[in-house]
Amino acid sequence: MKIIGIAGLPRSGKDTLAELLVKDGYYGVSLGDIVRGFARKRHKDKPDPISVANMTETANWLRETHGADVVLKEALKRYKEAFKSKQYKGVVLFSVRVSVEVDFILARGGELIWVEANDEVRHERGFHNMREGEVKLSLEEFKRQEALQWQPQPGVPAEVQMDIAYVKSHATKTLENNGNSREEFIKTAQQLITDR
């Protein structure tokens, strides 16, 4: 099984890169979408059930109650089911957020691509690409909520928490996406795929 992991902060361009790999013959699973489904239920009475803060809390709860690799296992289960009816080049796991996911990918000879975009660019993109269940945040609140994902926080076992610092430091490739042109990013991403 060939594995490509894609990581980066919200609105960095992870999904766009994953879409290109899916078009290239890979099966794609968003680990974030798996958590998002639980967050919508867990925080259904809030105006922003899928905010970064609520997603972080849900992911920590999910991994603490069902195991650090629960999201990874669900993603692999989906891939194995899909593979029964169609052949794929491999699997793309995107929105990698925790060390167990990184370790799984790299231990199997996979790639981990970090998509980099600065805070201001991503914050601006968020205003134009809001999902149902999100609310507009100030840049300061946006950064504060994301800080919860950079390193394990007190009170919850470290191995079940998001650890973006660990993920980024273990990336095998980095793809910059600080521009305003989606088309330019697609060209750059396509070149990365071609050069692999």
C-alpha positions in Angstrom: 0.0 0.0 0.0 1.5 3.3 -1.1 0.7 6.1 1.4 0.9 9.8 1.0 0.1 12.0 4.0 -0.8 15.7 3.6 -0.6 18.1 6.5 -0.9 21.8 7.1 -3.0 24.3 9.0 -6.6 25.1 8.0 -6.9 26.8 4.6 -3.3 26.0 3.6 -4.3 24.1 0.5 -4.3 20.5 1.8 -7.6 19.6 0.1 -6.5 21.0 -3.2 -3.4 18.9 -3.2 -5.3 15.9 -2.2 -7.8 16.4 -5.0 -5.0 16.4 -7.5 -3.6 13.1 -6.1 -7.1 11.6 -6.3 -7.3 12.6 -10.0 -3.9 10.9 -10.4 -5.3 7.6 -9.2 -5.1 7.7 -5.4 -7.9 7.1 -3.0 -8.3 10.1 -0.7 -9.5 10.2 2.9 -9.8 13.4 4.9 -8.9 12.7 8.6 -10.4 16.1 9.3 -13.7 15.2 7.7 -13.9 12.1 10.0 -13.4 14.4 13.1 -15.7 17.0 11.7 -18.5 14.5 11.6 -18.1 13.8 15.3 -17.7 17.6 16.1 -21.0 18.4 14.4 -22.8 16.0 16.7 -20.8 16.7 19.8 -21.2 20.5 19.5 -24.5 20.6 17.7 -26.0 23.1 20.2 -23.2 25.7 19.5 -23.2 28.2 16.6 -19.8 27.0 15.5 -19.7 23.2 16.0 -16.7 22.8 13.6 -14.6 25.8 14.8 -10.9 24.9 15.3 -11.4 24.9 19.1 -14.4 22.5 18.9 -12.6 20.3 16.4 -9.6 20.2 18.6 -11.7 19.3 21.7 -13.6 16.6 19.7 -10.4 15.1 18.3 -8.8 14.9 21.7 -12.0 13.3 23.2 -12.3 10.9 20.3 -8.7 9.7 20.6 -8.7 9.6 24.4 -11.9 7.5 24.5 -11.2 5.2 21.5 -7.5 5.2 21.1 -4.9 7.5 19.6 -5.2 5.8 16.2 -9.0 5.7 16.0 -9.2 8.3 13.1 -6.4 6.6 11.2 -8.1 3.2 11.6 -11.4 4.6 10.2 -9.6 6.1 7.2 -7.8 2.8 6.4 -11.0 0.9 6.7 -12.6 3.2 4.2 -9.7 2.7 1.8 -9.8 -1.1 2.1 -13.5 -1.1 1.4 -13.1 1.1 -1.7 -10.1 -1.0 -2.9 -12.4 -4.1 -3.1 -14.2 -2.6 -6.0 -11.5 -0.4 -7.7 -7.7 -0.5 -8.0 -5.9 2.6 -6.7 -2.2 3.7 -6.8 -2.4 4.0 -3.0 -4.1 6.1 -0.3 -3.8 9.8 0.4 -4.5 10.6 4.1 -5.0 14.4 4.4 -5.3 16.6 7.5 -2.7 14.6 9.4 -2.6 16.0 12.9 -1.1 13.6 15.4 2.1 11.7 15.9 0.6 8.2 15.5 -0.6 9.1 12.0 2.9 10.5 11.1 4.7 7.5 12.5 2.3 5.1 10.6 2.9 6.8 7.3 6.7 7.1 7.6 7.2 3.6 9.0 5.6 2.2 5.8 7.9 4.2 3.5 5.2 6.9 2.8 5.6 10.5 2.1 4.4 13.4 4.3 3.8 16.6 2.5 3.5 19.8 4.6 1.5 22.6 2.9 2.7 26.0 4.2 0.7 29.2 4.2 1.0 32.1 6.6 -1.6 33.0 9.1 -2.9 36.2 7.4 -3.3 34.5 4.1 -5.2 31.5 5.6 -7.4 33.8 7.7 -8.4 35.8 4.7 -9.2 32.6 2.7 -11.4 31.5 5.6 -13.7 34.4 5.1 -14.2 33.4 1.5 -14.5 29.6 2.1 -16.5 29.1 5.2 -18.1 25.7 5.9 -21.5 25.4 7.5 -20.9 25.3 11.2 -18.1 27.9 11.2 -18.2 31.6 12.2 -16.0 34.5 11.3 -13.1 35.0 13.8 -10.7 37.8 14.3 -7.1 37.1 13.3 -6.2 37.0 17.0 -8.9 34.5 17.9 -8.0 32.4 14.8 -4.4 32.2 16.0 -5.4 31.5 19.6 -7.6 28.5 18.6 -4.9 27.1 16.3 -2.3 27.4 19.1 -4.2 24.5 20.8 -3.1 22.2 18.0 0.6 23.0 18.0 1.7 21.0 21.0 -0.1 18.8 23.5 -2.0 20.7 26.2 -2.2 19.9 29.9 -4.9 17.6 31.2 -5.1 15.2 28.2 -2.6 12.4 27.4 -0.1 13.8 24.9 -0.2 10.8 22.6 -3.9 11.5 21.8 -3.6 15.2 21.1 -2.9 17.1 18.0 0.8 18.0 17.7 1.3 20.1 14.6 4.9 20.9 15.6 5.7 17.1 15.5 3.9 16.7 12.2 5.6 19.6 10.5 9.0 18.6 11.8 8.6 15.1 10.2 7.4 16.3 6.8 9.4 14.8 3.9 8.4 17.7 1.6 7.1 21.2 1.9 4.8 22.9 -0.6 4.4 26.7 -0.3 1.0 28.3 -0.9 1.1 31.9 0.2 -0.2 33.4 -3.1 -3.7 34.4 -4.0 -3.9 32.4 -7.2 -5.4 28.9 -6.9 -4.3 28.2 -10.5 -0.7 29.0 -9.6 -0.8 26.7 -6.6 -2.3 23.9 -8.7 0.6 24.2 -11.2 3.1 24.0 -8.4 1.3 21.1 -6.7 1.0 19.3 -10.1 4.8 19.7 -10.6 5.4 18.2 -7.2 3.2 15.2 -8.1 5.0 14.8 -11.4 8.5 15.0 -9.8 7.7 12.4 -7.1 
